[in-house]
Amino acid sequence: MISAPYDVRRTPSWNMGVVAETFWQLPGVLRGDHPTSTFAAVGPHAERIVAPQPLSPPHGLHSPVGRAHERTGCSCATVAASAKW
């Protein structure tokens, strides 16, 4: 089976649920370019958080998870829960 290449504007967020799938499609949300572990962010630090990351490890220090933790000292779930929309 040949699958289409990852497209940051079109490729669905497989197995992440309706919230993640809806969020990255909202106006103003930026999405990362990692083909299997993409993240989306909104706000003044979104560009830095979703900046290009290494393919491996997908959740390391230079990934969106690592950048969010570096910025806030919190996990991504905590950052999302405390975000000011």
PDB file of N, CA, C and O in Angstrom, chain B, residues numbered from 101:
ATOM      1  N   MET B 101       0.835  -1.181   0.000  1.00  0.00           N
ATOM      2  CA  MET B 101       0.000   0.000   0.000  1.00  0.00           C
ATOM      3  C   MET B 101       0.883   1.248   0.000  1.00  0.00           C
ATOM      4  O   MET B 101       1.780   1.376   0.833  1.00  0.00           O
ATOM      5  N   ILE B 102       0.633   2.147  -0.912  1.00  0.00           N
ATOM      6  CA  ILE B 102       1.361   3.403  -0.985  1.00  0.00           C
ATOM      7  C   ILE B 102       0.467   4.488  -0.397  1.00  0.00           C
ATOM      8  O   ILE B 102      -0.673   4.677  -0.824  1.00  0.00           O
ATOM      9  N   SER B 103       0.997   5.180   0.570  1.00  0.00           N
ATOM     10  CA  SER B 103       0.204   6.264   1.162  1.00  0.00           C
ATOM     11  C   SER B 103       0.751   7.603   0.680  1.00  0.00           C
ATOM     12  O   SER B 103       1.912   7.726   0.289  1.00  0.00           O
ATOM     13  N   ALA B 104      -0.117   8.588   0.721  1.00  0.00           N
ATOM     14  CA  ALA B 104       0.292   9.932   0.298  1.00  0.00           C
ATOM     15  C   ALA B 104       1.317  10.485   1.274  1.00  0.00           C
ATOM     16  O   ALA B 104       1.287  10.140   2.455  1.00  0.00           O
ATOM     17  N   PRO B 105       2.218  11.331   0.810  1.00  0.00           N
ATOM     18  CA  PRO B 105       3.189  11.940   1.726  1.00  0.00           C
ATOM     19  C   PRO B 105       2.482  12.859   2.724  1.00  0.00           C
ATOM     20  O   PRO B 105       1.396  13.371   2.453  1.00  0.00           O
ATOM     21  N   TYR B 106       3.099  13.052   3.851  1.00  0.00           N
ATOM     22  CA  TYR B 106       2.535  13.914   4.892  1.00  0.00           C
ATOM     23  C   TYR B 106       2.398  15.335   4.369  1.00  0.00           C
ATOM     24  O   TYR B 106       3.336  15.895   3.801  1.00  0.00           O
ATOM     25  N   ASP B 107       1.230  15.905   4.566  1.00  0.00           N
ATOM     26  CA  ASP B 107       0.961  17.297   4.186  1.00  0.00           C
ATOM     27  C   ASP B 107       0.406  17.995   5.420  1.00  0.00           C
ATOM     28  O   ASP B 107      -0.679  17.659   5.895  1.00  0.00           O
ATOM     29  N   VAL B 108       1.140  18.953   5.929  1.00  0.00           N
ATOM     30  CA  VAL B 108       0.781  19.647   7.160  1.00  0.00           C
ATOM     31  C   VAL B 108      -0.614  20.274   7.084  1.00  0.00           C
ATOM     32  O   VAL B 108      -1.255  20.478   8.115  1.00  0.00           O
ATOM     33  N   ARG B 109      -1.083  20.578   5.884  1.00  0.00           N
ATOM     34  CA  ARG B 109      -2.398  21.222   5.718  1.00  0.00           C
ATOM     35  C   ARG B 109      -3.537  20.233   5.527  1.00  0.00           C
ATOM     36  O   ARG B 109      -4.704  20.607   5.642  1.00  0.00           O
ATOM     37  N   ARG B 110      -3.211  18.958   5.233  1.00  0.00           N
ATOM     38  CA  ARG B 110      -4.286  18.022   4.877  1.00  0.00           C
ATOM     39  C   ARG B 110      -4.265  16.674   5.594  1.00  0.00           C
ATOM     40  O   ARG B 110      -5.324  16.083   5.804  1.00  0.00           O
ATOM     41  N   THR B 111      -3.109  16.181   5.970  1.00  0.00           N
ATOM     42  CA  THR B 111      -3.023  14.844   6.546  1.00  0.00           C
ATOM     43  C   THR B 111      -3.724  14.790   7.902  1.00  0.00           C
ATOM     44  O   THR B 111      -3.412  15.587   8.786  1.00  0.00           O
ATOM     45  N   PRO B 112      -4.659  13.870   8.076  1.00  0.00           N
ATOM     46  CA  PRO B 112      -5.366  13.761   9.356  1.00  0.00           C
ATOM     47  C   PRO B 112      -4.429  13.362  10.495  1.00  0.00           C
ATOM     48  O   PRO B 112      -3.361  12.793  10.264  1.00  0.00           O
ATOM     49  N   SER B 113      -4.834  13.661  11.699  1.00  0.00           N
ATOM     50  CA  SER B 113      -4.081  13.239  12.887  1.00  0.00           C
ATOM     51  C   SER B 113      -4.645  11.887  13.326  1.00  0.00           C
ATOM     52  O   SER B 113      -5.538  11.817  14.171  1.00  0.00           O
ATOM     53  N   TRP B 114      -4.118  10.836  12.749  1.00  0.00           N
ATOM     54  CA  TRP B 114      -4.625   9.482  12.958  1.00  0.00           C
ATOM     55  C   TRP B 114      -4.638   9.081  14.420  1.00  0.00           C
ATOM     56  O   TRP B 114      -3.660   9.278  15.141  1.00  0.00           O
ATOM     57  N   ASN B 115      -5.753   8.518  14.849  1.00  0.00           N
ATOM     58  CA  ASN B 115      -5.916   7.929  16.190  1.00  0.00           C
ATOM     59  C   ASN B 115      -5.717   8.905  17.336  1.00  0.00           C
ATOM     60  O   ASN B 115      -5.387   8.488  18.447  1.00  0.00           O
ATOM     61  N   MET B 116      -5.910  10.185  17.093  1.00  0.00           N
ATOM     62  CA  MET B 116      -5.745  11.172  18.169  1.00  0.00           C
ATOM     63  C   MET B 116      -7.078  11.702  18.677  1.00  0.00           C
ATOM     64  O   MET B 116      -7.119  12.384  19.701  1.00  0.00           O
ATOM     65  N   GLY B 117      -8.152  11.405  17.986  1.00  0.00           N
ATOM     66  CA  GLY B 117      -9.468  11.815  18.439  1.00  0.00           C
ATOM     67  C   GLY B 117      -9.960  13.094  17.790  1.00  0.00           C
ATOM     68  O   GLY B 117      -9.225  13.806  17.105  1.00  0.00           O
ATOM     69  N   VAL B 118     -11.232  13.351  18.035  1.00  0.00           N
ATOM     70  CA  VAL B 118     -11.905  14.473  17.394  1.00  0.00           C
ATOM     71  C   VAL B 118     -11.385  15.824  17.891  1.00  0.00           C
ATOM     72  O   VAL B 118     -11.371  16.788  17.126  1.00  0.00           O
ATOM     73  N   VAL B 119     -10.963  15.915  19.138  1.00  0.00           N
ATOM     74  CA  VAL B 119     -10.461  17.195  19.662  1.00  0.00           C
ATOM     75  C   VAL B 119      -9.178  17.594  18.942  1.00  0.00           C
ATOM     76  O   VAL B 119      -9.055  18.723  18.469  1.00  0.00           O
ATOM     77  N   ALA B 120      -8.223  16.669  18.858  1.00  0.00           N
ATOM     78  CA  ALA B 120      -6.964  16.963  18.160  1.00  0.00           C
ATOM     79  C   ALA B 120      -7.205  17.252  16.687  1.00  0.00           C
ATOM     80  O   ALA B 120      -6.615  18.177  16.128  1.00  0.00           O
ATOM     81  N   GLU B 121      -8.063  16.471  16.062  1.00  0.00           N
ATOM     82  CA  GLU B 121      -8.339  16.654  14.637  1.00  0.00           C
ATOM     83  C   GLU B 121      -9.014  17.999  14.370  1.00  0.00           C
ATOM     84  O   GLU B 121      -8.724  18.649  13.366  1.00  0.00           O
ATOM     85  N   THR B 122      -9.894  18.411  15.244  1.00  0.00           N
ATOM     86  CA  THR B 122     -10.571  19.698  15.095  1.00  0.00           C
ATOM     87  C   THR B 122      -9.623  20.854  15.397  1.00  0.00           C
ATOM     88  O   THR B 122      -9.612  21.858  14.684  1.00  0.00           O
ATOM     89  N   PHE B 123      -8.824  20.709  16.460  1.00  0.00           N
ATOM     90  CA  PHE B 123      -7.937  21.796  16.895  1.00  0.00           C
ATOM     91  C   PHE B 123      -6.981  22.242  15.810  1.00  0.00           C
ATOM     92  O   PHE B 123      -6.885  23.438  15.534  1.00  0.00           O
ATOM     93  N   TRP B 124      -6.263  21.306  15.181  1.00  0.00           N
ATOM     94  CA  TRP B 124      -5.237  21.735  14.220  1.00  0.00           C
ATOM     95  C   TRP B 124      -5.827  22.402  12.988  1.00  0.00           C
ATOM     96  O   TRP B 124      -5.108  23.056  12.233  1.00  0.00           O
ATOM     97  N   GLN B 125      -7.124  22.245  12.779  1.00  0.00           N
ATOM     98  CA  GLN B 125      -7.764  22.863  11.621  1.00  0.00           C
ATOM     99  C   GLN B 125      -8.362  24.246  11.911  1.00  0.00           C
ATOM    100  O   GLN B 125      -8.865  24.906  11.001  1.00  0.00           O
ATOM    101  N   LEU B 126      -8.307  24.683  13.165  1.00  0.00           N
ATOM    102  CA  LEU B 126      -8.853  25.988  13.531  1.00  0.00           C
ATOM    103  C   LEU B 126      -7.989  27.126  12.975  1.00  0.00           C
ATOM    104  O   LEU B 126      -6.780  26.958  12.815  1.00  0.00           O
ATOM    105  N   PRO B 127      -8.592  28.274  12.681  1.00  0.00           N
ATOM    106  CA  PRO B 127      -7.816  29.419  12.209  1.00  0.00           C
ATOM    107  C   PRO B 127      -6.766  29.842  13.241  1.00  0.00           C
ATOM    108  O   PRO B 127      -7.039  29.894  14.440  1.00  0.00           O
ATOM    109  N   GLY B 128      -5.580  30.137  12.754  1.00  0.00           N
ATOM    110  CA  GLY B 128      -4.513  30.613  13.627  1.00  0.00           C
ATOM    111  C   GLY B 128      -3.680  29.529  14.276  1.00  0.00           C
ATOM    112  O   GLY B 128      -2.663  29.833  14.900  1.00  0.00           O
ATOM    113  N   VAL B 129      -4.077  28.275  14.148  1.00  0.00           N
ATOM    114  CA  VAL B 129      -3.326  27.163  14.739  1.00  0.00           C
ATOM    115  C   VAL B 129      -2.206  26.768  13.787  1.00  0.00           C
ATOM    116  O   VAL B 129      -2.427  26.628  12.584  1.00  0.00           O
ATOM    117  N   LEU B 130      -1.005  26.589  14.326  1.00  0.00           N
ATOM    118  CA  LEU B 130       0.144  26.128  13.543  1.00  0.00           C
ATOM    119  C   LEU B 130       0.358  24.657  13.829  1.00  0.00           C
ATOM    120  O   LEU B 130       0.131  24.191  14.945  1.00  0.00           O
ATOM    121  N   ARG B 131       0.794  23.931  12.822  1.00  0.00           N
ATOM    122  CA  ARG B 131       0.999  22.486  12.961  1.00  0.00           C
ATOM    123  C   ARG B 131       2.423  22.133  12.569  1.00  0.00           C
ATOM    124  O   ARG B 131       2.967  22.665  11.601  1.00  0.00           O
ATOM    125  N   GLY B 132       3.013  21.234  13.329  1.00  0.00           N
ATOM    126  CA  GLY B 132       4.377  20.802  13.061  1.00  0.00           C
ATOM    127  C   GLY B 132       4.493  19.952  11.814  1.00  0.00           C
ATOM    128  O   GLY B 132       3.490  19.508  11.254  1.00  0.00           O
ATOM    129  N   ASP B 133       5.745  19.725  11.374  1.00  0.00           N
ATOM    130  CA  ASP B 133       5.969  18.997  10.130  1.00  0.00           C
ATOM    131  C   ASP B 133       6.420  17.553  10.322  1.00  0.00           C
ATOM    132  O   ASP B 133       6.803  16.902   9.350  1.00  0.00           O
ATOM    133  N   HIS B 134       6.384  17.037  11.546  1.00  0.00           N
ATOM    134  CA  HIS B 134       6.792  15.656  11.794  1.00  0.00           C
ATOM    135  C   HIS B 134       5.746  14.716  11.188  1.00  0.00           C
ATOM    136  O   HIS B 134       4.559  14.866  11.477  1.00  0.00           O
ATOM    137  N   PRO B 135       6.154  13.756  10.360  1.00  0.00           N
ATOM    138  CA  PRO B 135       5.183  12.921   9.648  1.00  0.00           C
ATOM    139  C   PRO B 135       4.412  11.925  10.508  1.00  0.00           C
ATOM    140  O   PRO B 135       3.333  11.487  10.109  1.00  0.00           O
ATOM    141  N   THR B 136       4.930  11.558  11.665  1.00  0.00           N
ATOM    142  CA  THR B 136       4.227  10.565  12.498  1.00  0.00           C
ATOM    143  C   THR B 136       3.916  11.058  13.901  1.00  0.00           C
ATOM    144  O   THR B 136       3.174  10.400  14.629  1.00  0.00           O
ATOM    145  N   SER B 137       4.456  12.180  14.293  1.00  0.00           N
ATOM    146  CA  SER B 137       4.240  12.682  15.647  1.00  0.00           C
ATOM    147  C   SER B 137       4.093  14.202  15.607  1.00  0.00           C
ATOM    148  O   SER B 137       4.872  14.934  16.217  1.00  0.00           O
ATOM    149  N   THR B 138       3.090  14.650  14.885  1.00  0.00           N
ATOM    150  CA  THR B 138       2.903  16.081  14.702  1.00  0.00           C
ATOM    151  C   THR B 138       2.168  16.703  15.888  1.00  0.00           C
ATOM    152  O   THR B 138       1.334  16.060  16.526  1.00  0.00           O
ATOM    153  N   PHE B 139       2.483  17.934  16.163  1.00  0.00           N
ATOM    154  CA  PHE B 139       1.832  18.694  17.220  1.00  0.00           C
ATOM    155  C   PHE B 139       1.271  19.965  16.628  1.00  0.00           C
ATOM    156  O   PHE B 139       1.735  20.430  15.587  1.00  0.00           O
ATOM    157  N   ALA B 140       0.277  20.528  17.285  1.00  0.00           N
ATOM    158  CA  ALA B 140      -0.316  21.785  16.860  1.00  0.00           C
ATOM    159  C   ALA B 140      -0.303  22.740  18.046  1.00  0.00           C
ATOM    160  O   ALA B 140      -0.403  22.316  19.197  1.00  0.00           O
ATOM    161  N   ALA B 141      -0.181  24.030  17.755  1.00  0.00           N
ATOM    162  CA  ALA B 141      -0.136  25.034  18.820  1.00  0.00           C
ATOM    163  C   ALA B 141      -0.732  26.333  18.317  1.00  0.00           C
ATOM    164  O   ALA B 141      -0.766  26.606  17.118  1.00  0.00           O
ATOM    165  N   VAL B 142      -1.197  27.121  19.262  1.00  0.00           N
ATOM    166  CA  VAL B 142      -1.747  28.430  18.951  1.00  0.00           C
ATOM    167  C   VAL B 142      -1.215  29.403  19.998  1.00  0.00           C
ATOM    168  O   VAL B 142      -0.953  29.019  21.138  1.00  0.00           O
ATOM    169  N   GLY B 143      -1.060  30.649  19.608  1.00  0.00           N
ATOM    170  CA  GLY B 143      -0.607  31.645  20.566  1.00  0.00           C
ATOM    171  C   GLY B 143       0.746  32.212  20.220  1.00  0.00           C
ATOM    172  O   GLY B 143       1.329  31.870  19.191  1.00  0.00           O
ATOM    173  N   PRO B 144       1.251  33.085  21.085  1.00  0.00           N
ATOM    174  CA  PRO B 144       2.485  33.805  20.773  1.00  0.00           C
ATOM    175  C   PRO B 144       3.726  32.924  20.660  1.00  0.00           C
ATOM    176  O   PRO B 144       4.708  33.343  20.048  1.00  0.00           O
ATOM    177  N   HIS B 145       3.715  31.733  21.223  1.00  0.00           N
ATOM    178  CA  HIS B 145       4.895  30.856  21.177  1.00  0.00           C
ATOM    179  C   HIS B 145       4.689  29.655  20.255  1.00  0.00           C
ATOM    180  O   HIS B 145       5.529  28.756  20.202  1.00  0.00           O
ATOM    181  N   ALA B 146       3.577  29.645  19.534  1.00  0.00           N
ATOM    182  CA  ALA B 146       3.240  28.492  18.695  1.00  0.00           C
ATOM    183  C   ALA B 146       4.317  28.188  17.656  1.00  0.00           C
ATOM    184  O   ALA B 146       4.672  27.027  17.450  1.00  0.00           O
ATOM    185  N   GLU B 147       4.834  29.217  17.006  1.00  0.00           N
ATOM    186  CA  GLU B 147       5.834  28.997  15.953  1.00  0.00           C
ATOM    187  C   GLU B 147       7.075  28.300  16.511  1.00  0.00           C
ATOM    188  O   GLU B 147       7.618  27.395  15.877  1.00  0.00           O
ATOM    189  N   ARG B 148       7.514  28.713  17.669  1.00  0.00           N
ATOM    190  CA  ARG B 148       8.681  28.084  18.294  1.00  0.00           C
ATOM    191  C   ARG B 148       8.374  26.649  18.726  1.00  0.00           C
ATOM    192  O   ARG B 148       9.202  25.755  18.552  1.00  0.00           O
ATOM    193  N   ILE B 149       7.193  26.435  19.285  1.00  0.00           N
ATOM    194  CA  ILE B 149       6.845  25.099  19.775  1.00  0.00           C
ATOM    195  C   ILE B 149       6.773  24.087  18.648  1.00  0.00           C
ATOM    196  O   ILE B 149       7.249  22.963  18.806  1.00  0.00           O
ATOM    197  N   VAL B 150       6.188  24.455  17.512  1.00  0.00           N
ATOM    198  CA  VAL B 150       6.035  23.497  16.413  1.00  0.00           C
ATOM    199  C   VAL B 150       7.127  23.617  15.348  1.00  0.00           C
ATOM    200  O   VAL B 150       6.974  23.092  14.245  1.00  0.00           O
ATOM    201  N   ALA B 151       8.213  24.295  15.667  1.00  0.00           N
ATOM    202  CA  ALA B 151       9.336  24.400  14.728  1.00  0.00           C
ATOM    203  C   ALA B 151       9.814  22.994  14.335  1.00  0.00           C
ATOM    204  O   ALA B 151       9.562  22.034  15.063  1.00  0.00           O
ATOM    205  N   PRO B 152      10.493  22.869  13.203  1.00  0.00           N
ATOM    206  CA  PRO B 152      10.965  21.550  12.781  1.00  0.00           C
ATOM    207  C   PRO B 152      11.707  20.817  13.891  1.00  0.00           C
ATOM    208  O   PRO B 152      12.439  21.414  14.680  1.00  0.00           O
ATOM    209  N   GLN B 153      11.498  19.523  13.927  1.00  0.00           N
ATOM    210  CA  GLN B 153      12.086  18.670  14.961  1.00  0.00           C
ATOM    211  C   GLN B 153      12.738  17.455  14.322  1.00  0.00           C
ATOM    212  O   GLN B 153      12.422  17.116  13.182  1.00  0.00           O
ATOM    213  N   PRO B 154      13.642  16.795  15.034  1.00  0.00           N
ATOM    214  CA  PRO B 154      14.253  15.582  14.483  1.00  0.00           C
ATOM    215  C   PRO B 154      13.212  14.468  14.353  1.00  0.00           C
ATOM    216  O   PRO B 154      12.234  14.440  15.100  1.00  0.00           O
ATOM    217  N   LEU B 155      13.419  13.571  13.427  1.00  0.00           N
ATOM    218  CA  LEU B 155      12.509  12.436  13.288  1.00  0.00           C
ATOM    219  C   LEU B 155      12.557  11.533  14.512  1.00  0.00           C
ATOM    220  O   LEU B 155      11.553  10.928  14.888  1.00  0.00           O
ATOM    221  N   SER B 156      13.726  11.446  15.129  1.00  0.00           N
ATOM    222  CA  SER B 156      13.862  10.586  16.294  1.00  0.00           C
ATOM    223  C   SER B 156      14.796  11.256  17.299  1.00  0.00           C
ATOM    224  O   SER B 156      15.836  11.785  16.907  1.00  0.00           O
ATOM    225  N   PRO B 157      14.459  11.246  18.546  1.00  0.00           N
ATOM    226  CA  PRO B 157      13.215  10.762  19.148  1.00  0.00           C
ATOM    227  C   PRO B 157      12.092  11.782  18.942  1.00  0.00           C
ATOM    228  O   PRO B 157      12.336  12.986  19.029  1.00  0.00           O
ATOM    229  N   PRO B 158      10.868  11.323  18.672  1.00  0.00           N
ATOM    230  CA  PRO B 158       9.786  12.251  18.367  1.00  0.00           C
ATOM    231  C   PRO B 158       9.303  13.073  19.558  1.00  0.00           C
ATOM    232  O   PRO B 158       8.617  14.079  19.375  1.00  0.00           O
ATOM    233  N   HIS B 159       9.649  12.659  20.772  1.00  0.00           N
ATOM    234  CA  HIS B 159       9.202  13.392  21.962  1.00  0.00           C
ATOM    235  C   HIS B 159      10.375  13.804  22.846  1.00  0.00           C
ATOM    236  O   HIS B 159      10.245  13.876  24.068  1.00  0.00           O
ATOM    237  N   GLY B 160      11.512  14.073  22.224  1.00  0.00           N
ATOM    238  CA  GLY B 160      12.715  14.442  22.957  1.00  0.00           C
ATOM    239  C   GLY B 160      12.789  15.927  23.282  1.00  0.00           C
ATOM    240  O   GLY B 160      11.810  16.661  23.141  1.00  0.00           O
ATOM    241  N   LEU B 161      13.963  16.353  23.718  1.00  0.00           N
ATOM    242  CA  LEU B 161      14.170  17.741  24.118  1.00  0.00           C
ATOM    243  C   LEU B 161      13.934  18.740  22.998  1.00  0.00           C
ATOM    244  O   LEU B 161      13.528  19.873  23.260  1.00  0.00           O
ATOM    245  N   HIS B 162      14.181  18.345  21.753  1.00  0.00           N
ATOM    246  CA  HIS B 162      14.041  19.256  20.629  1.00  0.00           C
ATOM    247  C   HIS B 162      12.733  19.047  19.867  1.00  0.00           C
ATOM    248  O   HIS B 162      12.625  19.379  18.686  1.00  0.00           O
ATOM    249  N   SER B 163      11.756  18.499  20.556  1.00  0.00           N
ATOM    250  CA  SER B 163      10.428  18.283  19.986  1.00  0.00           C
ATOM    251  C   SER B 163       9.460  19.306  20.581  1.00  0.00           C
ATOM    252  O   SER B 163       9.828  20.023  21.512  1.00  0.00           O
ATOM    253  N   PRO B 164       8.246  19.388  20.072  1.00  0.00           N
ATOM    254  CA  PRO B 164       7.269  20.281  20.689  1.00  0.00           C
ATOM    255  C   PRO B 164       7.048  19.998  22.177  1.00  0.00           C
ATOM    256  O   PRO B 164       6.855  20.926  22.962  1.00  0.00           O
ATOM    257  N   VAL B 165       7.074  18.742  22.559  1.00  0.00           N
ATOM    258  CA  VAL B 165       6.926  18.399  23.977  1.00  0.00           C
ATOM    259  C   VAL B 165       8.079  18.992  24.784  1.00  0.00           C
ATOM    260  O   VAL B 165       7.859  19.598  25.833  1.00  0.00           O
ATOM    261  N   GLY B 166       9.299  18.819  24.299  1.00  0.00           N
ATOM    262  CA  GLY B 166      10.466  19.359  24.993  1.00  0.00           C
ATOM    263  C   GLY B 166      10.464  20.875  25.037  1.00  0.00           C
ATOM    264  O   GLY B 166      10.828  21.472  26.050  1.00  0.00           O
ATOM    265  N   ARG B 167      10.055  21.496  23.943  1.00  0.00           N
ATOM    266  CA  ARG B 167      10.017  22.967  23.906  1.00  0.00           C
ATOM    267  C   ARG B 167       8.958  23.529  24.838  1.00  0.00           C
ATOM    268  O   ARG B 167       9.194  24.535  25.508  1.00  0.00           O
ATOM    269  N   ALA B 168       7.795  22.893  24.889  1.00  0.00           N
ATOM    270  CA  ALA B 168       6.744  23.351  25.804  1.00  0.00           C
ATOM    271  C   ALA B 168       7.193  23.173  27.246  1.00  0.00           C
ATOM    272  O   ALA B 168       6.958  24.041  28.086  1.00  0.00           O
ATOM    273  N   HIS B 169       7.842  22.044  27.535  1.00  0.00           N
ATOM    274  CA  HIS B 169       8.332  21.801  28.893  1.00  0.00           C
ATOM    275  C   HIS B 169       9.412  22.812  29.259  1.00  0.00           C
ATOM    276  O   HIS B 169       9.431  23.331  30.374  1.00  0.00           O
ATOM    277  N   GLU B 170      10.305  23.087  28.321  1.00  0.00           N
ATOM    278  CA  GLU B 170      11.373  24.066  28.555  1.00  0.00           C
ATOM    279  C   GLU B 170      10.782  25.447  28.868  1.00  0.00           C
ATOM    280  O   GLU B 170      11.279  26.160  29.740  1.00  0.00           O
ATOM    281  N   ARG B 171       9.747  25.804  28.166  1.00  0.00           N
ATOM    282  CA  ARG B 171       9.126  27.118  28.327  1.00  0.00           C
ATOM    283  C   ARG B 171       8.338  27.244  29.620  1.00  0.00           C
ATOM    284  O   ARG B 171       8.390  28.281  30.282  1.00  0.00           O
ATOM    285  N   THR B 172       7.601  26.186  29.986  1.00  0.00           N
ATOM    286  CA  THR B 172       6.676  26.276  31.112  1.00  0.00           C
ATOM    287  C   THR B 172       7.042  25.418  32.311  1.00  0.00           C
ATOM    288  O   THR B 172       6.576  25.670  33.423  1.00  0.00           O
ATOM    289  N   GLY B 173       7.871  24.410  32.094  1.00  0.00           N
ATOM    290  CA  GLY B 173       8.163  23.460  33.166  1.00  0.00           C
ATOM    291  C   GLY B 173       7.036  22.475  33.378  1.00  0.00           C
ATOM    292  O   GLY B 173       7.033  21.741  34.367  1.00  0.00           O
ATOM    293  N   CYS B 174       6.076  22.446  32.463  1.00  0.00           N
ATOM    294  CA  CYS B 174       4.901  21.571  32.586  1.00  0.00           C
ATOM    295  C   CYS B 174       4.829  20.623  31.404  1.00  0.00           C
ATOM    296  O   CYS B 174       5.498  20.806  30.388  1.00  0.00           O
ATOM    297  N   SER B 175       4.009  19.618  31.565  1.00  0.00           N
ATOM    298  CA  SER B 175       3.748  18.710  30.459  1.00  0.00           C
ATOM    299  C   SER B 175       2.811  19.386  29.469  1.00  0.00           C
ATOM    300  O   SER B 175       2.186  20.394  29.799  1.00  0.00           O
ATOM    301  N   CYS B 176       2.709  18.849  28.274  1.00  0.00           N
ATOM    302  CA  CYS B 176       1.823  19.435  27.265  1.00  0.00           C
ATOM    303  C   CYS B 176       0.370  19.418  27.712  1.00  0.00           C
ATOM    304  O   CYS B 176      -0.374  20.357  27.429  1.00  0.00           O
ATOM    305  N   ALA B 177      -0.041  18.372  28.402  1.00  0.00           N
ATOM    306  CA  ALA B 177      -1.430  18.309  28.872  1.00  0.00           C
ATOM    307  C   ALA B 177      -1.716  19.466  29.824  1.00  0.00           C
ATOM    308  O   ALA B 177      -2.793  20.060  29.783  1.00  0.00           O
ATOM    309  N   THR B 178      -0.745  19.781  30.682  1.00  0.00           N
ATOM    310  CA  THR B 178      -0.922  20.889  31.607  1.00  0.00           C
ATOM    311  C   THR B 178      -0.930  22.218  30.864  1.00  0.00           C
ATOM    312  O   THR B 178      -1.716  23.109  31.188  1.00  0.00           O
ATOM    313  N   VAL B 179      -0.060  22.353  29.871  1.00  0.00           N
ATOM    314  CA  VAL B 179      -0.016  23.569  29.083  1.00  0.00           C
ATOM    315  C   VAL B 179      -1.354  23.771  28.378  1.00  0.00           C
ATOM    316  O   VAL B 179      -1.900  24.874  28.383  1.00  0.00           O
ATOM    317  N   ALA B 180      -1.879  22.716  27.776  1.00  0.00           N
ATOM    318  CA  ALA B 180      -3.161  22.822  27.066  1.00  0.00           C
ATOM    319  C   ALA B 180      -4.287  23.176  28.029  1.00  0.00           C
ATOM    320  O   ALA B 180      -5.153  23.987  27.701  1.00  0.00           O
ATOM    321  N   ALA B 181      -4.279  22.585  29.191  1.00  0.00           N
ATOM    322  CA  ALA B 181      -5.352  22.836  30.161  1.00  0.00           C
ATOM    323  C   ALA B 181      -5.303  24.245  30.724  1.00  0.00           C
ATOM    324  O   ALA B 181      -6.330  24.787  31.130  1.00  0.00           O
ATOM    325  N   SER B 182      -4.125  24.839  30.752  1.00  0.00           N
ATOM    326  CA  SER B 182      -3.995  26.160  31.352  1.00  0.00           C
ATOM    327  C   SER B 182      -3.871  27.278  30.328  1.00  0.00           C
ATOM    328  O   SER B 182      -3.676  28.437  30.696  1.00  0.00           O
ATOM    329  N   ALA B 183      -3.982  26.942  29.047  1.00  0.00           N
ATOM    330  CA  ALA B 183      -3.815  27.952  28.000  1.00  0.00           C
ATOM    331  C   ALA B 183      -4.919  29.005  28.081  1.00  0.00           C
ATOM    332  O   ALA B 183      -6.060  28.708  28.433  1.00  0.00           O
ATOM    333  N   LYS B 184      -4.558  30.220  27.752  1.00  0.00           N
ATOM    334  CA  LYS B 184      -5.524  31.311  27.699  1.00  0.00           C
ATOM    335  C   LYS B 184      -5.932  31.509  26.261  1.00  0.00           C
ATOM    336  O   LYS B 184      -5.136  31.989  25.454  1.00  0.00           O
ATOM    337  N   TRP B 185      -7.136  31.157  25.928  1.00  0.00           N
ATOM    338  CA  TRP B 185      -7.615  31.255  24.557  1.00  0.00           C
ATOM    339  C   TRP B 185      -8.176  32.606  24.367  1.00  0.00           C
ATOM    340  O   TRP B 185      -8.648  32.930  23.277  1.00  0.00           O
TER     341      TRP B 185
END
